[in-house]
Amino acid sequence: MQPDFSDGYPLQLAAHSENPLCCGPDLSLQEAARQMQQRGAGSILICMDGKPEGILTDKDLRRAAATGANSAATEVRDYMSAPVVTVHAGIPVAEALTAMLRHAISHLVITEDGSARTRALGVVSQHDLLVTRGQSPARLMQEIREAETLPALQELRGKVTALGHEYLQQGLPFTHVASLLTALHDALTVRLLDQARRDLALPEGVPFAWLALGSQGRGEQLIPTDQDNALIFGDVSATDLEKVRGAFLVLANRVNDDLEALGFVKCPAGMMGGNPKWCLSVREWQDLFGRWIDSPDDSGLLHSTIFFDFRSLYGPPALEQVLTDAIHEHLTPKPLFLNYLGVDALKNPEPLGMLGRFRRERRGENQGMFDLKARMLMPLADIARLLILPSGQADPKNTVERFAALANSEPQNAERFHTAGTVYAFLAGLRAQVGREQGRSGRYIDLKQLSSWERGELRRCVRATRELQQLVLVRYQLAQLL
């Protein structure tokens, strides 16, 4: 039976302006402005057969005035923003805000099926979504992008954390809060990279990209733990390689230091771009990924579970695609690697003991606590990665999105995968809530502090996870390997 966590994590739907103001592309700017003023609207959609082709906003009209355009003779097509970003009618607040932040826009167009191929139903504006005690995430994003000093970014990092806490208190779903905070945390990192690049002398003509890894790469860190990142740069001659690497290491170490100053603790294992092991050229990364897949060992398997969840935050997208291609280039002729990953995914510590009781830590500073990450979250994240890898695509990075993609591609297992995504969202949301209360990562929880309902849901999550583990066991024929 699929767990129902909707009561604990209700969706909050975004209001939107219905019956949007529309016109054709040949309408004059003057007439468009008149209609907007008459309706009291901040925008007008440019539509063909009811389908949105572009949008003209107050900002576009100001831009036209600043350039001296003749408003009576100039058509809206010359100043409209296109293409528009479209979403479905039931858009949750956090999801709508995230879309605006990522695309640096102030309006979303609501359509019948969420795509530009169907009729426009309405417009949702940034103004509609100013929430959380008047603090606008869009304003925060703008302030981050304009911040000039590290202290300014430290202050903004505090505001981002406070915003995340308030969203959790409001009961927004984990997936939407994580998506929103990921966009803001990404922006902080990008700004640090902008500032470092401005201050440092980097090799001319050598592209580079900054990669988020692990839970950061999956966009699942509501409460940041330690850093996991890497750097990839374009291939250069053998004689220039170490000199170029040295320059990028200076950049990476500065960014690692600055991230630490913002509260993102350095990785104890050194999995950061400032480590020469993880500041590599395109060819070096391709060779490394190839070795992990072609000749799997314990070290390679451990690293692949972290580094295969990469996401580029800065730099040309082509560099990220190089790594995706490298994985599938080696994985296609060597599918045995998936069997090793499968074994690794099933080796996570059991959540329940012989008598059906939750296993608690028996020693150390977390004695008596339950390890929610290792015993329940990581098994699901590992299985989602394992099952999505053979797709050969630039797969979804987020675990919930991976399970949704799997449900679409395997109708016979759709219910099982939908359940897994719901379970993961519940567990990650629980960890975030506990972490907020503890002021820590939320990895270890005191089961006595949970309600009887929450403990019951944990047991249902265990049952759903075991069903998924059984699927992996059979699909990859792992019984004889365990």
Order of alpha helices (4+ residues) and beta strands (2+ residues): beta-beta-alpha-beta-beta-alpha-beta-alpha-beta-beta-alpha-alpha-alpha-beta-alpha-beta-alpha-beta-alpha-alpha-beta-alpha-alpha-beta-alpha-alpha-alpha-beta-alpha
